[in-house]
Amino acid sequence: PGENPNEARSRFGADFTPILLNEIIPHIESTFRVLTDRDNRAMAGLSWGGLQTFNITLNNLDKFSYIGGFSGAGFINPDQLDQAYNGVFNDPAAFNEKVHLLFMGIGSEERPERTRNLSEGLKKAGINNVYYESPGTAHEFLTWRRCLKEFAPLLFK
């Protein structure tokens, strides 16, 4: 009671970044036989997890080189790319060299204009990315399964 709901929403998931970077990834690397460099690490998420994926990966390009957002690719205004994620898009050549895949997928029935415009804005700025629109689907598991089907074959090439 009395709490600003926007403040609460902005904190949602905020504690996940240090847990992922300092606990989950080291645990996976110490438990399983995996390649541990950024060129062999991907992260993708659906819905809010897609937003978290963009927030985590684009602020930690020393750890990730394959990025996927399914129905959640960050709230980035294409006209303000220079301000997004500490200016990560300001040097397209450096970004494209570091990021092997930037994937954005969304259902055609969940208002895809923002994601489509972001993809087009990034392309105009010289940032390589893949945009996929799932025909006839909304914010639902069929969209995300189709996104994964498009995303997975592009990994680790």
C-alpha positions in Angstrom: 0.0 0.0 0.0 1.2 3.5 -0.9 4.0 2.2 -3.1 4.3 3.6 -6.6 3.5 0.7 -8.9 6.0 1.9 -11.6 8.8 1.8 -9.0 7.9 -1.7 -8.1 7.8 -2.8 -11.8 11.2 -1.2 -12.5 12.7 -3.3 -9.7 11.1 -6.5 -11.0 13.9 -8.8 -11.9 16.6 -6.3 -11.0 18.4 -8.8 -8.7 18.7 -11.4 -11.5 21.7 -9.9 -13.2 24.2 -10.4 -10.4 22.8 -13.9 -9.7 23.1 -14.9 -13.3 26.6 -13.5 -13.7 28.1 -14.3 -10.3 26.3 -17.6 -9.4 24.5 -19.3 -12.3 27.2 -19.0 -15.0 30.1 -20.0 -12.7 28.0 -22.9 -11.4 27.3 -24.1 -15.0 31.0 -23.7 -15.9 32.2 -25.6 -12.9 29.6 -28.4 -13.2 29.4 -29.1 -16.9 31.9 -29.3 -19.7 31.1 -26.1 -21.5 33.1 -23.6 -23.5 33.4 -20.5 -21.3 34.2 -17.6 -23.6 31.7 -15.0 -24.8 31.8 -16.4 -28.4 30.2 -19.6 -27.1 27.6 -18.1 -24.9 24.0 -17.1 -25.8 21.1 -15.8 -23.9 17.5 -15.6 -25.0 14.2 -14.9 -23.2 10.5 -14.6 -23.8 8.3 -11.7 -22.8 9.8 -10.1 -19.7 12.7 -12.5 -20.0 13.4 -11.0 -23.4 13.6 -7.6 -21.9 15.9 -9.0 -19.2 18.0 -10.7 -21.9 18.6 -7.4 -23.6 19.3 -5.6 -20.4 21.8 -8.2 -19.2 23.6 -9.0 -22.5 23.8 -5.5 -24.0 25.4 -4.3 -20.7 27.8 -7.3 -20.6 29.1 -7.8 -24.1 32.3 -9.1 -22.6 30.2 -12.2 -21.6 27.7 -12.7 -24.4 27.7 -12.7 -28.2 24.4 -14.3 -29.1 21.2 -12.4 -28.0 17.6 -13.3 -28.5 14.4 -11.6 -27.5 11.0 -13.3 -28.1 8.1 -10.9 -27.6 10.4 -8.7 -25.5 13.3 -6.9 -27.0 13.8 -3.9 -24.8 12.0 -0.6 -24.8 14.4 1.2 -27.1 13.3 4.2 -29.2 14.9 3.9 -32.6 15.5 7.6 -32.6 17.5 7.4 -29.4 19.8 4.5 -30.2 22.8 6.5 -29.2 21.5 6.7 -25.6 20.5 3.0 -25.3 22.5 0.6 -23.1 25.4 3.1 -22.4 25.9 3.8 -26.1 26.5 0.2 -27.2 25.0 1.0 -30.6 27.2 4.0 -31.3 29.9 2.1 -33.1 28.1 -0.3 -35.4 31.4 -2.0 -36.7 32.5 -2.8 -33.1 29.0 -4.0 -32.2 28.7 -6.2 -35.2 32.1 -7.7 -34.6 31.3 -8.5 -30.9 27.6 -9.6 -31.3 27.3 -12.6 -33.6 23.5 -12.6 -33.5 20.9 -10.0 -32.3 17.5 -11.7 -32.8 14.1 -10.1 -32.2 10.9 -12.2 -32.7 7.3 -11.3 -32.0 3.8 -12.5 -32.9 1.9 -10.6 -35.6 -1.1 -10.2 -33.3 0.7 -8.6 -30.4 1.4 -5.2 -31.8 4.7 -5.9 -33.5 5.2 -2.4 -34.8 7.6 -1.3 -31.9 9.9 -4.3 -32.4 9.8 -4.1 -36.2 10.6 -0.4 -36.0 13.5 -1.1 -33.6 14.9 -3.7 -36.0 14.6 -1.3 -38.9 16.1 1.5 -36.9 19.1 -0.7 -35.9 19.6 -1.7 -39.5 19.6 1.9 -40.7 22.2 2.6 -38.0 24.3 -0.3 -39.4 23.6 -2.8 -36.6 23.1 -6.3 -37.9 20.0 -8.0 -36.5 17.4 -10.6 -37.4 13.7 -9.8 -37.2 11.1 -12.6 -37.2 7.3 -12.1 -37.1 5.3 -15.2 -36.3 2.2 -15.1 -38.5 -1.2 -15.2 -36.8 0.1 -15.5 -33.2 0.0 -13.3 -30.1 1.8 -13.2 -26.8 1.7 -17.0 -26.4 3.8 -20.1 -26.5 3.2 -20.8 -30.2 5.0 -17.5 -31.0 7.9 -18.4 -28.7 8.3 -21.9 -30.1 8.4 -20.4 -33.6 10.9 -17.8 -32.5 13.1 -20.5 -31.0 12.8 -22.6 -34.2 14.1 -19.5 -36.1 16.7 -18.5 -33.5 18.4 -21.8 -32.6 19.8 -22.7 -36.1 21.6 -19.3 -36.1 23.6 -20.0 -33.0 27.3 -20.7 -32.8 28.0 -20.5 -36.5 
